[in-house]
Amino acid sequence: MKTKSLMLMIMLIAVAFLFTACDSPEFTSAKMYVQQKQMDKAEEFFLKAMKSEPTNPEIPFLLAKEVYGPAKDYKNVNKYFNESLKRGNTFKEDIEKLNEYYWGMAFNEGVKYYNLLVNQKYDDKDATINAALENFQTAQIFKPKDPKAYLQEATIVFSFQENQDKALEILNNALETIPDNIVLMTKKAAFLNNIGKADESLIIFKNIFEKDPENLIAGQSYAEILFKQEKYEESVNVYKNLLKNYPSKKNLYFNLALSYIRLGKLEEAKTQFENVLAFDPNDKETILVVGDTYLNLKDYITAEVYYRQLIDMEPMNPKYLKRLANALNGQQKYEEGMKYFRQAKALEQ
């Protein structure tokens, strides 16, 4: 019985030895240096081990994870994760989890610096910009198919460095990595529109909206550019299509009404303004804007109707009284207009 136990122990030791013996001396030394926290030596022997064992996926994986990761050498982390995957999928799941981890760390750190820029809570603006950009660029290394880090980088360059060409270059490069990405295309179109390249912007917004009619940002931007370019029939069609998917967006009804006004379709415009007010008949801000719209169009009678609604709600509001006076003066009702104007001036004193 003792002999059998002894033989079993010898066999187990032999198996353990065989498994250990599979590792090259360089790999064994590298792991020992990791345990001893001698990372320079660990790096040296991991690199030697990769030459000794050119097909072993564990060596580049551990080099990335144990040496370069803690050192925040993210380019080398990515490089040796990829090397590990070239050698096989043994550590694929681990690498995916770590890529997500490193992306999250870098992206969140970038957002921290971005928020400092937005809130102007920094000692050194340039240093804060550089820190934000560095982190977003690092995030791109680990998830190159995720558009969020590219968007943040481009926004910082556009808004805080005021380098429009560089910002567009970032988005164009990102679109080479993630072709036809709607989010990146929308941001690019917005940038182009902001720098006065409305025609280029219009083409992109149109393409996005045709592919994705539920894209509210692209649709609204497309319609707004059409309106500015006096293409009112087209802007009407876009707003009507948007309202099929967003019937509760009252600003769409309002902008549709403005397009109808420019086409001279005042009854259709009035219907859309009524749709806006149907959301809240006592929305004083909207009633005022509608009244002002008609006043600017010199439709003084309709403007008067809306201003009187406001005065019914706030009889002592001098702003409303002055607006009504203007609408009455436009109808040559000067005596009545003067009465309301004097009343407004008295309330302001």
Beta strands, then each sheet from edge to edge (+ up, - down):
end
